Amino acid sequence: MEHNKRDDSLDYSEKKMRAWLENSPVCTKIVDLDFNLQYMSSAGIKSLHINDITPFYGKPYPFDFYPESFRDVMSENMEKAAKTGEVSTQEASVINIDGNVLWFHSTIVPVNNEEGHLDHLLIVSADITSRKKAEGELVAINRSLEQRVAERTEELKKKNVELSKENVERKKAEIEIKQLNESLEQRVAERTAKLSRTNRELRKAQVQIEDSRQEYTDLYDFAPVGYITLDKEGLVLKANLTIGKMLSTGPNMILNSLFNRHIDRDYQDVFYIHLRKLFEGEEPLTCEVRLCRRNDTKFYAVLDSILVKDPGGNNVCRTSITDITKRKQAEEQLKESRQKYTDLYDFAPTGLLALDDKGVILEANRTVVKMLSIKQPHLLIKSLLHNYIDMAYQDIFYLHLREIFEGKETAVCELVFRNKLHARLDSVIGQHSGSNNICRTSITDITGIEG
């Protein structure tokens, strides 16, 4: 068990380190013992202008598009590191995908496994293109200075012969050379200061790596959702503290056990299909299940899963688990509320309907169907209300409808339907399907209380 804990701790550290490396300005690569590339951080991918690094994984490193001089030196240093177990360094130039020259200071570090045997090589490359450019500028300045000194010396010789003013011209040349030297010294000092700042920034980045590693641990273990890593069979390989609390147990009690034993029996098939489709299709998937706590209580949860590669290159399922019990309860309450509203609407003592400005029926409750003696209720919606109104009262109805749609807050009229129902219509303006205005009308039977 202690051995498993140590393995888990190392695995966590490796994951946290990788998260930091993806945001580090330093290019980090992992090369296996056959010198095939297994990993390259984002900094290197961006510097080389590689759109998709995936095709390069598992292929020989250095890359074929690197200069032969770089490949020879790097290959020699990797072989040396692999044989001797010693760290080696080099500075050399490469060419990115777009043909631009980049300089890197690379450190090749042999990494051993727990048994002390060499496991892989870690290559950390810092971009020193700016420094090399500065050195090139210094060389160019020196050459320019040497050329100017040579030209000036030749000029002095000629003027000695021509004007016999050797001393005067030599003095002038010495003054100019001094000025050039002072300028050169100043530029060298500025470049040196810049390199010193760069070194301080690199040391600061190293400290930030350690801080980020601890921060990642805290974020993983104390996240508001549970995190687990599963193999193809559903075996829990990793788990954070949150999922332990959600299941009323500790993460160590979950590790190396099948996760489906924490899933309600009615949702076993849902989880099985979710896991199988993920490993078959490699697309992120989501499902809802009911989980069982250790104290036999249950709760609903959403599983969001993605397929990733573990350090050994094997596919594993990384899943976040979110408790949605409150959402489920709210959905049930909303469903009950909607049913109550539907019952109140359909069985109201008055007929209730909604009309557009043409008098087309958009919705109606069951009372309307009963009051108008409609034998085919399914034909009511999208039909014209005047089809059910006595011919003598149709003009009254359309005047009533026009008043509402022309801005009158409420309108009331009395009319007779074709089934001899004498009714009062009370209407107000309302909205339907977003922002469209409709006429909401109630129909009250006044057959028995006429004048």
N, C-alpha and C positions, 0 to 999 in steps of 0.2 A: 504493500500500500504506500509506504514511504517513497519507494522508487517511482510509483505512478504519480505521486504528488510532485516529485521533482521534475518528472517528464512534463507534466502539465504546466508547471511554473515556467520551465524553459520554453515550452511551446507558446505560452502567453507572451513571454518576453520577445520571442521571435516575431510574433504578429504585431506587437506594439512597435518594434523596431522597424518593421516594413511600413507601417503607417507613417512613421516619421520620415523614412527614406523617400517616400513618394513626394514629400514636400520639401526635401533638402536641396540646396543649390549644388551639392556635390553629387557627381555621378557615381553610383555604386553598382557593381556587377557581381554576380555569382557564377563561377565557372566550375563544371564538374571535373573529375579526374581525367576525362578524355578531352579536356579543354573545349567542351561544348557550352555555349551560353545557356544558363538556366534562368537568369533574372537580370534586368537592367532597370534602374530607377528612372523616374520621370525626367530628372535633370539631364541625363545622358540622351534620352529619347528626343527631348526638345532641342538640345545642342546639335544633334546629328540630323535634325529635320526628318525623323522617321515617323511616318503617319501611323504605321501599325507594326509594333515590335514583335508580335506573335510569330510571324514566319521565321524570325531569326533565332527563336528559342529552340534549343536542341541542335543548333548548327555550330560549326567550329568558330572559335574566337581566337584572334582578331578577325573582323569582317573582311571579305574579299575586296571591298572598295577602299580599304585603308591602303596607304602607300606600303610598298614592299619593305622599305627600311623600318617602318614602325612594326610591321608584322613579324619581321625577323627578330628584332630586339625584344618585343613583348613575348614572343614564343620562347625565346631563350630564357627570359626572366621567369616565366611561368614554370618551365621545366626545372629551373634551378630551385625555385621555391618548393615545388612538389618533391624534389629529391632531397633537399637539405632541411626543409622545414623552417627555413629562415625567411624573414621579410625582406623583400627587395623593392627598389624604386627605380623609376626612369622618367625622363622627360623627353617627349617626342611629339611630332605633329601628325595629325590625321586629316582626312578630307571628309566632310559630311555629304549627305545625299545631294545637296545643291552644288557641290564642288568647292565649298569654302574651306580654307585651311584653319584648323583649330589646334592649339597646343594644350597638352594635358600633362600634369604631374601625377603619375600613377604609382600607387603603393600596392604591391601584391602580397597578400597576407594568407599563409596556409592556415586552414581551420580544421582542427581535429574533432573527432567524435568522442563520445564518452569513454571509449576503450583506448583513447590516445592515438588512434590511427587517423591518417589524413582523410578528411571527408570531402572537402572542396576548397577552392581558392576564392578569396574575397578581394576584389580589385576596386580600390577607391581612387577615383580620378578627379582632381581639381582643375578647373579650367584656368590655365595660366596664359591664355592668348594675349591678354592685355599686358602682362609682364614681358612676354617675349617681344611684343610690339615695341614696348619701351626700350628693351635691350637692343632691338634692331635700329631704333631711332638713335640710340647712343652710338652704335657702331657707325651709322651713317654720318653722324655729327663728327666723330673722330676722323673718318675718311675725308669729310669735307674740310675739316681743320688741317689735316695733313696736306691736302691738295692746295689749300690756300697758302699754307706756310711755304710749300715748294714753289708756288707761283711767286710769292712775295720775295723769296730768296733769289730766284732767277731775275726778278725785276731789280733787286738791289745790285746784283752783279752787273747788269747792263748799265744801271745808272752810275755805278762806280766808274765804269769805263767811260761813259759818255759825259758825266757831269762832275766826276771826282767829289761826290758828296756822299761817300760811303757811310760816314758816321751819322749823318743826318737821317739818311734813309733807313739805316739799321735801327736807329732809335725809334723811328716811326713804326717799323715792323715789330719791334719788341713791345711797344705799347699796344698795338693791335692784337698781338698774340696773347698778351696778358689779359686784355679785355675778353678775348675769346675763351681763354682758360677759366676766367671768373664766371663767364656765362655758362660754360660747360659744367663747372663745379656746382653752380646753383641748380641747374637742371638735374644733375645727378642726385643732389640733396633732396629735391622735390620728389624724384622717382623713388628714392630710398624711403622717404616718409610715407609715400603711397603704399609701398610694399609692406611697411610696418603696420599700417592700418589694416591692410588685407589679412595679415597674419593674426592680428588681434580679433578680427571678425571671425576667422576660422576657429580660433580658440573659443570664442563666444558661442559659435554654432555647436561646438562639441558639448558645451554645458547645456545648451538648449535640447540636445538629443536626450540627455539624461532626464531633464525635466519633462520632456514630452513622453518619455517612456513611463514615468510615474503617473502622469496625467492620463495616459491611455488606460492604464490599469484601473484608475479610479472611475473613469468614464464607463469602462466595460462592466466592472463589478457593481457599480451603484447606479446604472442606467434605470430609467423609469419602466423599461420593458425587459422581459427576459430574453437572454441570448443562449442558444445552444448550437452545437455543431454535431451533425449526424452522419453516419456512413450509409451506404446503400440499404442496409438492413434495418436502419432506424436505431442503431446503437449510439448512445450519447458519448461523444468524444470529448466535448468541452461544455461547460455551463457556467453562467455567472451567478453572483449571489442573489440577484433579483428573482430568477426562476426558482431558486430554492425557497425563497420566502413565499412566492406565489403558490407553491405546492405544499407549503407548511413542512418543509424538510430542508436539509442542507444540500449544497451542490455536490458534495462528495457522495451523497446517497444516490444521486442521479447518474453520476458518471459510470460508464461501462455497463449500463443497463439499457434495455429496450425502452424507448420513450413511449411506445404505445400502451405500456402498463399504467401510464398516467392519464390515458384518454378513455372517456366514457365508452362503454360497449357499443352504444348506438352510433358512435362516430368513428369506430375503428376502420370501416371501409373508406370513409372520407379521407382519413389520414393515409391509409395505404395507397389509394389512388393518387393523392397529392405527391407523395414521395416517389412513386413509380414514374409519374409523368415528368417530374423534375429531372430525374436521372436519365430519362429517355430523350427529353427535348432540350434541356439546358436553358430554358427560359424561366425567368422569375415567376413564381406562382404564389397564390394566396388562397387560403381556405379557412372556414370557421369550424371549430370543434368545441366540445365540452370536456373540460379537464377535471380530474378528481384530485382533491387534496388528500393529504395523509389522514386528516380527521374525518374523511368520508363526505365532506361538503364538496359541491361542484360549482364551476363557473365557466362562462363562455369566453372563448379567446379567439383572436385572429392570428393565424400563422402566416408570416411573410417569409418566403424562402428563395434563396438563390444558390446556384451551383458554383463552387470555386475549387481551385486546386490546392491541396495541402503541400507542404514542403517536399513530399516524396512524389509529387505529380499525380496523386490520386484524386478523383472527384469526391468532394464532400458537400453536404448540404448545410448551409449556414442559415439559421432561422431566428427571426425575432418573434416574440410572443407577447401580445397585447391583450389585457383583460378588457372585454367589452360587455361585461355583465350589466353595467348601468345603461349602456346603449340598448341592449336587448330589452331591459325593463321598460325603457322609454318607448321603444317600438311597440311593445305590448299595450302600454297605456294609450299610445296614439291610436292603435288599432281599435281599442275599446271605445275611445272618444269618437272616432269616425263612425263606428257602428251606432253609437247612441245618436249622433247627429243624423245619420241616415234614417234611423227609426223615427225620430222626431219629425223629419222632413216628410217621409213617405206617409206617415199616419196622422199628419196634422188634420184638425177638423175642417180646415178650409183648403181649397185647391191652391197650389203654389206652382207658378211656372215662370220661365224667363223667355222674353221675346226679343228679336232684333227689330230694327226700324222698319222692316217690311211686314212684321207680324208673324215671322216664322218662329215656331216653337223650338227653343234650344234645349230646354229641360222642363220636366213636369213631374209632380209627385203622383202617388197612386190615387189620391183623393180626386185629382182632376179626371183621371180615367173613369173613376166610379161616377162622378157628378155628370160627366158628358156622355155616359152610357157607351163608352168606346169598347167595341168588341175585339179589336186588334190593337192592343196597346203599343206594339212594336212599330206601328205606322204613325204614331202620334208625333214623335220627335222628327223635326225638319219638315213638318207639314204646316200649312198656314192656319192660324187660329180661326180666321173668318170662315173656313170650311165648316166649322161647327156652330157658327152664329146665324141666327135667323136673318134672312135677307133684309128685313125692315130695320135691323139694328146695326148693319155693317158700317154705315156712314158714321154712326155714333162711336163705334169702336175705333175707326181710323182717325177720327178727330181726337179721341182720347189718347191714342198712340202718338199722334203728332205733337200734342201738348207736352208729353214727357220728353221726347227727343229734341224739342225746341227750347228746353231749359226750365220748364215748370218743375218745381220740386216734387210735388205730388199731384195726382189726378184721380178723380172718382167718377164713375159712370154706372148706369144700370142698363142692362140689356137682357134679351131673351135668346137662349140657345135653341138649336133646332130640335133638341129633345124636350122642349117646353120648359127647361129650367130657367127660372127668373133669378138673375144673380147680380150682385154688385161687384165691380172691379175696382180694387185699390192698387195704384201703381206708383212706383218710385224709380228713379234712374239708378243703375248699378253698373258693375263691371263683370266681364266674363272673359276667361282665357287671356289674362294679361291686362291690356288697356282698352279693349273694345267696350263701348257703352252698350248696355242692354236695359230693357224694361223689365223690372221684377214686379210681378202682379199676383195678388191674392184674389181668389174667386169665392164669394160668400153666397150661399143659397138663401134667397129672400122670398122664395116662392110663397111661403105661408104667411108673410107679413107685408104684403103689398098694400099701398095707399089705404 
